[in-house]
Amino acid sequence: METYAVNAMWQGLRVVYLSYRNPGIESGRVAGHLYEQGQWRPGFYHVPAIIDNAPPRNAKERSWFTQLSHYAFMTCNKLGGKGITLPLLAADERTQHYTIPSAGLSQACLQQFLDEYGCAIVKPVRSNRGRNVFLLRCCANGQVVVLTSEGQSLLDEKGLQDFANSRSESAWLVQRYIPSVDPQGRAFDVRIALFRADKGKWRIARSYARLGANDITSNLATGGNALDTGEFLATLYLPPQAKALTERLETAAQVIAEVLQKHYPFLIDAIGCDFGIADGEICLFEVNSYPGIKGCLEAATDAKLAFHRSLLQLLQNSSNKSLQNLKDWSRELAKLSQVTSRYIIMKTATPETIEAATP
């Protein structure tokens, strides 16, 4: 946050920090902290024209998000989770070859995946930082072994039924297991983090491989390590193959971003594409609509600032126009970013009070 604020200050932007813990708008002002002279100064400030927000997590935060969206452009909107994004990508000819067979968890679907593939992954629909991911494998004696990052257990037929029935179909996903592992059997994936930048164009902030401690998950929150993609792939493939794979991964991420954008009425500002690689083939594990910037702080900050400056320029250039509805704003944003999106101007904004903020 401070890195963004410092860089923004040098570019002539004012940054106000807002928190979901302090909701409420009064006379077009909110409680927040203005970054000024190296310090965060508390006070009541105009609602910023652009709010680089974290996604709301509960009803209280959603209410605050909705209030703010009547005054400001909210950069991050939820895409609906894996249960929405993966079917959209599977249905498009440009991206379907990257997707992995998956379905909402049910006893019948789980059994079908085990019968067809011999193993399956079960994981939450919503992002859970690599936690609660199960790898199920069929045994010769008819039992099923369930492996997690914490250990393993055996299930008989009744146990498998209970495993599936105790989890909601709408909240859990069953997916074909892709053996994206290194020679030591450790799971890995490749995260491609994309952010909107100048004029709304996509920019890759970083591409990095995440190497796990086991064959189930590679998430950094569960003990994984982050490595440069090119360097990591060069340990698995010859240099020309590693370079070609890296380029294919980055191209795939760009295409996925473009395809997803077609299905949403708002501007997607950032995505993190998580890919596996098995036998030289690229497979998409999932798409994260809030990828975070810790692993690519400087590059992501530069991209975000370029994007926010473009939006602010659009605001200032349009300040004397009659832009009252979604259609008007969509038209103007399309000129900026070549996509359809939602933009709501801050009613009290003037060039002197336009600010960027991150709650």
Contacts in CASP RR format, 6 or more apart in sequence:
PFRMAT RR
TARGET T0000
AUTHOR 0000-0000-0000
METHOD contacts of the structure
MODEL  1
METYAVNAMWQGLRVVYLSYRNPGIESGRVAGHLYEQGQWRPGFYHVPAI
IDNAPPRNAKERSWFTQLSHYAFMTCNKLGGKGITLPLLAADERTQHYTI
PSAGLSQACLQQFLDEYGCAIVKPVRSNRGRNVFLLRCCANGQVVVLTSE
GQSLLDEKGLQDFANSRSESAWLVQRYIPSVDPQGRAFDVRIALFRADKG
KWRIARSYARLGANDITSNLATGGNALDTGEFLATLYLPPQAKALTERLE
TAAQVIAEVLQKHYPFLIDAIGCDFGIADGEICLFEVNSYPGIKGCLEAA
TDAKLAFHRSLLQLLQNSSNKSLQNLKDWSRELAKLSQVTSRYIIMKTAT
PETIEAATP
1 17 0 8 1.000
1 358 0 8 1.000
2 35 0 8 1.000
3 297 0 8 1.000
3 298 0 8 1.000
3 301 0 8 1.000
4 15 0 8 1.000
4 52 0 8 1.000
4 301 0 8 1.000
4 304 0 8 1.000
4 305 0 8 1.000
4 358 0 8 1.000
5 15 0 8 1.000
5 17 0 8 1.000
5 35 0 8 1.000
6 35 0 8 1.000
6 38 0 8 1.000
7 301 0 8 1.000
7 302 0 8 1.000
7 305 0 8 1.000
8 14 0 8 1.000
8 15 0 8 1.000
8 35 0 8 1.000
8 305 0 8 1.000
8 308 0 8 1.000
8 356 0 8 1.000
9 15 0 8 1.000
9 35 0 8 1.000
11 305 0 8 1.000
11 309 0 8 1.000
13 305 0 8 1.000
13 308 0 8 1.000
13 309 0 8 1.000
13 312 0 8 1.000
13 355 0 8 1.000
13 356 0 8 1.000
14 34 0 8 1.000
14 35 0 8 1.000
14 355 0 8 1.000
14 356 0 8 1.000
15 34 0 8 1.000
15 35 0 8 1.000
15 355 0 8 1.000
15 356 0 8 1.000
15 357 0 8 1.000
15 358 0 8 1.000
16 32 0 8 1.000
16 33 0 8 1.000
16 34 0 8 1.000
16 35 0 8 1.000
16 45 0 8 1.000
16 48 0 8 1.000
16 355 0 8 1.000
16 357 0 8 1.000
17 32 0 8 1.000
17 33 0 8 1.000
17 34 0 8 1.000
17 35 0 8 1.000
17 40 0 8 1.000
17 357 0 8 1.000
17 358 0 8 1.000
17 359 0 8 1.000
18 30 0 8 1.000
18 31 0 8 1.000
18 32 0 8 1.000
18 48 0 8 1.000
18 51 0 8 1.000
18 68 0 8 1.000
18 357 0 8 1.000
18 358 0 8 1.000
18 359 0 8 1.000
19 32 0 8 1.000
19 359 0 8 1.000
20 54 0 8 1.000
20 56 0 8 1.000
20 60 0 8 1.000
20 61 0 8 1.000
20 64 0 8 1.000
20 359 0 8 1.000
22 30 0 8 1.000
22 31 0 8 1.000
22 32 0 8 1.000
23 60 0 8 1.000
23 63 0 8 1.000
23 64 0 8 1.000
23 67 0 8 1.000
24 30 0 8 1.000
24 31 0 8 1.000
24 64 0 8 1.000
24 67 0 8 1.000
25 47 0 8 1.000
25 67 0 8 1.000
25 68 0 8 1.000
25 71 0 8 1.000
26 44 0 8 1.000
28 46 0 8 1.000
28 47 0 8 1.000
28 71 0 8 1.000
28 348 0 8 1.000
29 44 0 8 1.000
29 45 0 8 1.000
29 46 0 8 1.000
29 47 0 8 1.000
30 44 0 8 1.000
30 45 0 8 1.000
30 47 0 8 1.000
30 68 0 8 1.000
31 42 0 8 1.000
31 43 0 8 1.000
31 44 0 8 1.000
32 42 0 8 1.000
32 43 0 8 1.000
32 44 0 8 1.000
32 45 0 8 1.000
33 40 0 8 1.000
33 41 0 8 1.000
33 42 0 8 1.000
33 43 0 8 1.000
34 40 0 8 1.000
34 41 0 8 1.000
34 43 0 8 1.000
34 45 0 8 1.000
35 41 0 8 1.000
45 355 0 8 1.000
46 346 0 8 1.000
46 348 0 8 1.000
46 349 0 8 1.000
46 353 0 8 1.000
46 355 0 8 1.000
47 68 0 8 1.000
47 71 0 8 1.000
47 72 0 8 1.000
47 346 0 8 1.000
47 348 0 8 1.000
48 72 0 8 1.000
48 346 0 8 1.000
48 354 0 8 1.000
48 355 0 8 1.000
48 356 0 8 1.000
48 357 0 8 1.000
49 72 0 8 1.000
49 73 0 8 1.000
49 311 0 8 1.000
49 312 0 8 1.000
49 315 0 8 1.000
49 345 0 8 1.000
49 346 0 8 1.000
49 349 0 8 1.000
49 354 0 8 1.000
49 355 0 8 1.000
49 356 0 8 1.000
50 72 0 8 1.000
50 73 0 8 1.000
50 75 0 8 1.000
50 308 0 8 1.000
50 311 0 8 1.000
50 312 0 8 1.000
50 355 0 8 1.000
50 356 0 8 1.000
50 357 0 8 1.000
51 68 0 8 1.000
51 72 0 8 1.000
51 73 0 8 1.000
51 74 0 8 1.000
51 75 0 8 1.000
51 356 0 8 1.000
51 357 0 8 1.000
51 358 0 8 1.000
51 359 0 8 1.000
52 75 0 8 1.000
52 76 0 8 1.000
52 269 0 8 1.000
52 304 0 8 1.000
52 308 0 8 1.000
52 356 0 8 1.000
52 357 0 8 1.000
52 358 0 8 1.000
53 65 0 8 1.000
53 68 0 8 1.000
53 74 0 8 1.000
53 75 0 8 1.000
53 76 0 8 1.000
53 358 0 8 1.000
53 359 0 8 1.000
54 76 0 8 1.000
54 290 0 8 1.000
54 359 0 8 1.000
55 76 0 8 1.000
55 77 0 8 1.000
55 78 0 8 1.000
55 289 0 8 1.000
55 290 0 8 1.000
56 62 0 8 1.000
56 64 0 8 1.000
56 65 0 8 1.000
65 74 0 8 1.000
68 74 0 8 1.000
69 344 0 8 1.000
70 344 0 8 1.000
71 344 0 8 1.000
71 346 0 8 1.000
71 347 0 8 1.000
71 348 0 8 1.000
72 344 0 8 1.000
72 346 0 8 1.000
72 357 0 8 1.000
73 311 0 8 1.000
73 343 0 8 1.000
73 344 0 8 1.000
73 345 0 8 1.000
75 267 0 8 1.000
75 269 0 8 1.000
75 270 0 8 1.000
76 269 0 8 1.000
76 270 0 8 1.000
76 289 0 8 1.000
76 290 0 8 1.000
77 264 0 8 1.000
77 266 0 8 1.000
77 268 0 8 1.000
77 289 0 8 1.000
78 289 0 8 1.000
79 85 0 8 1.000
79 260 0 8 1.000
79 264 0 8 1.000
79 268 0 8 1.000
79 287 0 8 1.000
79 289 0 8 1.000
80 289 0 8 1.000
81 125 0 8 1.000
81 126 0 8 1.000
81 127 0 8 1.000
81 289 0 8 1.000
82 102 0 8 1.000
82 125 0 8 1.000
82 126 0 8 1.000
82 173 0 8 1.000
82 286 0 8 1.000
82 287 0 8 1.000
83 102 0 8 1.000
83 104 0 8 1.000
83 125 0 8 1.000
83 173 0 8 1.000
85 260 0 8 1.000
85 286 0 8 1.000
85 287 0 8 1.000
86 99 0 8 1.000
86 100 0 8 1.000
86 102 0 8 1.000
86 173 0 8 1.000
86 284 0 8 1.000
86 286 0 8 1.000
86 287 0 8 1.000
88 259 0 8 1.000
88 260 0 8 1.000
88 263 0 8 1.000
89 95 0 8 1.000
89 96 0 8 1.000
89 98 0 8 1.000
89 99 0 8 1.000
89 256 0 8 1.000
89 259 0 8 1.000
89 260 0 8 1.000
89 284 0 8 1.000
89 287 0 8 1.000
90 96 0 8 1.000
90 99 0 8 1.000
92 259 0 8 1.000
94 255 0 8 1.000
94 258 0 8 1.000
94 259 0 8 1.000
95 252 0 8 1.000
95 255 0 8 1.000
95 256 0 8 1.000
95 259 0 8 1.000
95 284 0 8 1.000
98 252 0 8 1.000
98 256 0 8 1.000
98 275 0 8 1.000
98 282 0 8 1.000
98 283 0 8 1.000
98 284 0 8 1.000
99 283 0 8 1.000
99 284 0 8 1.000
100 175 0 8 1.000
100 176 0 8 1.000
100 178 0 8 1.000
100 283 0 8 1.000
100 284 0 8 1.000
100 285 0 8 1.000
101 113 0 8 1.000
101 175 0 8 1.000
101 176 0 8 1.000
102 173 0 8 1.000
102 174 0 8 1.000
102 175 0 8 1.000
102 176 0 8 1.000
103 109 0 8 1.000
103 113 0 8 1.000
103 173 0 8 1.000
103 174 0 8 1.000
104 125 0 8 1.000
104 169 0 8 1.000
104 170 0 8 1.000
104 172 0 8 1.000
104 173 0 8 1.000
104 174 0 8 1.000
105 122 0 8 1.000
105 164 0 8 1.000
105 167 0 8 1.000
105 168 0 8 1.000
105 169 0 8 1.000
105 172 0 8 1.000
105 173 0 8 1.000
105 174 0 8 1.000
106 164 0 8 1.000
106 169 0 8 1.000
106 174 0 8 1.000
107 160 0 8 1.000
107 161 0 8 1.000
107 164 0 8 1.000
107 165 0 8 1.000
109 174 0 8 1.000
110 120 0 8 1.000
110 122 0 8 1.000
110 136 0 8 1.000
110 160 0 8 1.000
110 163 0 8 1.000
110 164 0 8 1.000
110 174 0 8 1.000
111 160 0 8 1.000
113 120 0 8 1.000
113 174 0 8 1.000
113 175 0 8 1.000
113 176 0 8 1.000
114 120 0 8 1.000
114 136 0 8 1.000
114 138 0 8 1.000
114 144 0 8 1.000
117 176 0 8 1.000
117 177 0 8 1.000
118 137 0 8 1.000
118 138 0 8 1.000
119 135 0 8 1.000
119 136 0 8 1.000
119 137 0 8 1.000
119 138 0 8 1.000
119 177 0 8 1.000
120 135 0 8 1.000
120 136 0 8 1.000
120 174 0 8 1.000
120 175 0 8 1.000
120 176 0 8 1.000
120 177 0 8 1.000
121 133 0 8 1.000
121 134 0 8 1.000
121 135 0 8 1.000
121 136 0 8 1.000
121 174 0 8 1.000
121 175 0 8 1.000
121 176 0 8 1.000
121 177 0 8 1.000
122 133 0 8 1.000
122 134 0 8 1.000
122 136 0 8 1.000
122 167 0 8 1.000
122 172 0 8 1.000
122 173 0 8 1.000
122 174 0 8 1.000
122 175 0 8 1.000
123 130 0 8 1.000
123 132 0 8 1.000
123 133 0 8 1.000
123 134 0 8 1.000
123 172 0 8 1.000
123 173 0 8 1.000
123 175 0 8 1.000
124 132 0 8 1.000
124 171 0 8 1.000
124 172 0 8 1.000
124 173 0 8 1.000
125 170 0 8 1.000
125 171 0 8 1.000
125 172 0 8 1.000
125 173 0 8 1.000
126 171 0 8 1.000
127 286 0 8 1.000
127 288 0 8 1.000
127 290 0 8 1.000
129 219 0 8 1.000
129 221 0 8 1.000
129 222 0 8 1.000
130 217 0 8 1.000
130 219 0 8 1.000
130 221 0 8 1.000
130 222 0 8 1.000
131 219 0 8 1.000
131 221 0 8 1.000
131 222 0 8 1.000
132 148 0 8 1.000
133 148 0 8 1.000
133 149 0 8 1.000
133 216 0 8 1.000
133 217 0 8 1.000
134 146 0 8 1.000
134 147 0 8 1.000
134 148 0 8 1.000
134 216 0 8 1.000
135 146 0 8 1.000
135 147 0 8 1.000
135 148 0 8 1.000
135 177 0 8 1.000
135 215 0 8 1.000
135 216 0 8 1.000
136 144 0 8 1.000
136 145 0 8 1.000
136 146 0 8 1.000
136 147 0 8 1.000
136 155 0 8 1.000
137 144 0 8 1.000
137 145 0 8 1.000
137 147 0 8 1.000
138 144 0 8 1.000
139 145 0 8 1.000
139 154 0 8 1.000
143 154 0 8 1.000
143 155 0 8 1.000
143 156 0 8 1.000
144 154 0 8 1.000
144 155 0 8 1.000
144 160 0 8 1.000
145 152 0 8 1.000
145 153 0 8 1.000
145 154 0 8 1.000
145 155 0 8 1.000
146 152 0 8 1.000
146 153 0 8 1.000
146 154 0 8 1.000
146 155 0 8 1.000
146 163 0 8 1.000
147 214 0 8 1.000
147 215 0 8 1.000
147 216 0 8 1.000
148 216 0 8 1.000
149 213 0 8 1.000
149 214 0 8 1.000
149 216 0 8 1.000
149 217 0 8 1.000
149 222 0 8 1.000
149 223 0 8 1.000
155 163 0 8 1.000
178 276 0 8 1.000
178 278 0 8 1.000
178 283 0 8 1.000
178 285 0 8 1.000
179 215 0 8 1.000
179 278 0 8 1.000
180 187 0 8 1.000
180 188 0 8 1.000
180 189 0 8 1.000
180 276 0 8 1.000
180 277 0 8 1.000
180 278 0 8 1.000
180 283 0 8 1.000
181 187 0 8 1.000
181 188 0 8 1.000
181 215 0 8 1.000
182 188 0 8 1.000
182 211 0 8 1.000
182 235 0 8 1.000
182 236 0 8 1.000
183 236 0 8 1.000
185 214 0 8 1.000
185 215 0 8 1.000
186 211 0 8 1.000
186 212 0 8 1.000
186 213 0 8 1.000
186 214 0 8 1.000
186 215 0 8 1.000
186 218 0 8 1.000
187 211 0 8 1.000
187 212 0 8 1.000
187 214 0 8 1.000
187 215 0 8 1.000
187 216 0 8 1.000
187 217 0 8 1.000
187 218 0 8 1.000
188 209 0 8 1.000
188 210 0 8 1.000
188 211 0 8 1.000
188 212 0 8 1.000
188 218 0 8 1.000
188 232 0 8 1.000
188 276 0 8 1.000
188 277 0 8 1.000
189 209 0 8 1.000
189 210 0 8 1.000
189 218 0 8 1.000
189 274 0 8 1.000
189 275 0 8 1.000
189 276 0 8 1.000
189 285 0 8 1.000
190 207 0 8 1.000
190 208 0 8 1.000
190 209 0 8 1.000
190 210 0 8 1.000
190 229 0 8 1.000
190 249 0 8 1.000
190 274 0 8 1.000
190 275 0 8 1.000
190 276 0 8 1.000
190 277 0 8 1.000
191 206 0 8 1.000
191 207 0 8 1.000
191 208 0 8 1.000
191 209 0 8 1.000
191 210 0 8 1.000
191 272 0 8 1.000
191 273 0 8 1.000
191 274 0 8 1.000
191 275 0 8 1.000
191 291 0 8 1.000
192 204 0 8 1.000
192 207 0 8 1.000
192 249 0 8 1.000
192 250 0 8 1.000
192 252 0 8 1.000
192 253 0 8 1.000
192 272 0 8 1.000
192 273 0 8 1.000
192 275 0 8 1.000
193 204 0 8 1.000
193 205 0 8 1.000
193 206 0 8 1.000
193 207 0 8 1.000
193 270 0 8 1.000
193 271 0 8 1.000
193 272 0 8 1.000
193 291 0 8 1.000
193 292 0 8 1.000
193 293 0 8 1.000
193 295 0 8 1.000
193 296 0 8 1.000
193 300 0 8 1.000
194 202 0 8 1.000
194 203 0 8 1.000
194 204 0 8 1.000
194 205 0 8 1.000
194 253 0 8 1.000
194 254 0 8 1.000
194 257 0 8 1.000
194 270 0 8 1.000
194 271 0 8 1.000
194 272 0 8 1.000
194 273 0 8 1.000
195 202 0 8 1.000
195 203 0 8 1.000
195 205 0 8 1.000
195 269 0 8 1.000
195 270 0 8 1.000
195 300 0 8 1.000
195 303 0 8 1.000
195 304 0 8 1.000
195 307 0 8 1.000
196 202 0 8 1.000
196 203 0 8 1.000
196 267 0 8 1.000
196 268 0 8 1.000
196 269 0 8 1.000
196 270 0 8 1.000
196 303 0 8 1.000
196 304 0 8 1.000
196 307 0 8 1.000
196 337 0 8 1.000
197 203 0 8 1.000
197 302 0 8 1.000
197 303 0 8 1.000
197 304 0 8 1.000
197 306 0 8 1.000
197 307 0 8 1.000
198 306 0 8 1.000
198 307 0 8 1.000
198 309 0 8 1.000
198 310 0 8 1.000
199 310 0 8 1.000
199 336 0 8 1.000
199 337 0 8 1.000
200 267 0 8 1.000
200 307 0 8 1.000
200 310 0 8 1.000
200 336 0 8 1.000
200 337 0 8 1.000
201 337 0 8 1.000
202 254 0 8 1.000
202 257 0 8 1.000
202 258 0 8 1.000
203 299 0 8 1.000
203 303 0 8 1.000
203 306 0 8 1.000
204 250 0 8 1.000
204 253 0 8 1.000
204 254 0 8 1.000
205 293 0 8 1.000
205 296 0 8 1.000
205 299 0 8 1.000
205 300 0 8 1.000
205 303 0 8 1.000
206 295 0 8 1.000
206 296 0 8 1.000
206 299 0 8 1.000
206 300 0 8 1.000
207 228 0 8 1.000
207 229 0 8 1.000
207 230 0 8 1.000
207 246 0 8 1.000
207 249 0 8 1.000
207 250 0 8 1.000
208 226 0 8 1.000
208 227 0 8 1.000
208 228 0 8 1.000
208 229 0 8 1.000
208 295 0 8 1.000
208 296 0 8 1.000
209 226 0 8 1.000
209 227 0 8 1.000
209 228 0 8 1.000
209 229 0 8 1.000
209 230 0 8 1.000
209 232 0 8 1.000
209 233 0 8 1.000
210 218 0 8 1.000
210 219 0 8 1.000
210 220 0 8 1.000
210 224 0 8 1.000
210 225 0 8 1.000
210 226 0 8 1.000
210 227 0 8 1.000
211 218 0 8 1.000
211 224 0 8 1.000
211 225 0 8 1.000
211 227 0 8 1.000
211 232 0 8 1.000
212 218 0 8 1.000
212 219 0 8 1.000
212 222 0 8 1.000
212 223 0 8 1.000
212 224 0 8 1.000
212 225 0 8 1.000
213 222 0 8 1.000
213 223 0 8 1.000
213 224 0 8 1.000
218 224 0 8 1.000
220 226 0 8 1.000
226 295 0 8 1.000
229 246 0 8 1.000
229 249 0 8 1.000
230 242 0 8 1.000
230 243 0 8 1.000
230 246 0 8 1.000
233 241 0 8 1.000
233 242 0 8 1.000
233 245 0 8 1.000
233 246 0 8 1.000
233 277 0 8 1.000
234 242 0 8 1.000
236 242 0 8 1.000
237 245 0 8 1.000
237 280 0 8 1.000
241 280 0 8 1.000
245 277 0 8 1.000
245 280 0 8 1.000
245 282 0 8 1.000
248 282 0 8 1.000
249 275 0 8 1.000
249 282 0 8 1.000
252 273 0 8 1.000
252 275 0 8 1.000
252 282 0 8 1.000
252 284 0 8 1.000
253 271 0 8 1.000
253 272 0 8 1.000
253 273 0 8 1.000
253 275 0 8 1.000
256 271 0 8 1.000
256 273 0 8 1.000
256 284 0 8 1.000
256 287 0 8 1.000
257 268 0 8 1.000
257 271 0 8 1.000
257 273 0 8 1.000
260 268 0 8 1.000
260 271 0 8 1.000
260 287 0 8 1.000
261 267 0 8 1.000
261 268 0 8 1.000
261 339 0 8 1.000
265 326 0 8 1.000
265 340 0 8 1.000
265 341 0 8 1.000
265 342 0 8 1.000
266 341 0 8 1.000
266 342 0 8 1.000
267 333 0 8 1.000
267 337 0 8 1.000
267 339 0 8 1.000
267 341 0 8 1.000
267 342 0 8 1.000
267 343 0 8 1.000
268 289 0 8 1.000
269 307 0 8 1.000
270 289 0 8 1.000
270 290 0 8 1.000
270 291 0 8 1.000
270 292 0 8 1.000
270 300 0 8 1.000
271 287 0 8 1.000
271 288 0 8 1.000
271 289 0 8 1.000
271 291 0 8 1.000
272 287 0 8 1.000
272 288 0 8 1.000
272 289 0 8 1.000
272 291 0 8 1.000
273 284 0 8 1.000
273 287 0 8 1.000
273 288 0 8 1.000
274 284 0 8 1.000
274 285 0 8 1.000
274 286 0 8 1.000
274 287 0 8 1.000
274 288 0 8 1.000
275 282 0 8 1.000
275 283 0 8 1.000
275 284 0 8 1.000
275 285 0 8 1.000
276 282 0 8 1.000
276 283 0 8 1.000
276 284 0 8 1.000
276 285 0 8 1.000
277 283 0 8 1.000
292 300 0 8 1.000
293 300 0 8 1.000
293 301 0 8 1.000
293 304 0 8 1.000
308 356 0 8 1.000
310 336 0 8 1.000
311 336 0 8 1.000
311 343 0 8 1.000
312 354 0 8 1.000
312 356 0 8 1.000
314 332 0 8 1.000
314 333 0 8 1.000
314 336 0 8 1.000
314 343 0 8 1.000
315 345 0 8 1.000
315 349 0 8 1.000
315 354 0 8 1.000
316 351 0 8 1.000
316 354 0 8 1.000
318 332 0 8 1.000
318 345 0 8 1.000
319 349 0 8 1.000
319 350 0 8 1.000
319 351 0 8 1.000
322 328 0 8 1.000
323 329 0 8 1.000
323 332 0 8 1.000
323 345 0 8 1.000
326 342 0 8 1.000
329 341 0 8 1.000
329 342 0 8 1.000
329 343 0 8 1.000
329 344 0 8 1.000
329 345 0 8 1.000
330 340 0 8 1.000
330 341 0 8 1.000
330 342 0 8 1.000
330 343 0 8 1.000
332 343 0 8 1.000
333 339 0 8 1.000
333 340 0 8 1.000
333 341 0 8 1.000
333 343 0 8 1.000
334 340 0 8 1.000
334 341 0 8 1.000
346 354 0 8 1.000
END
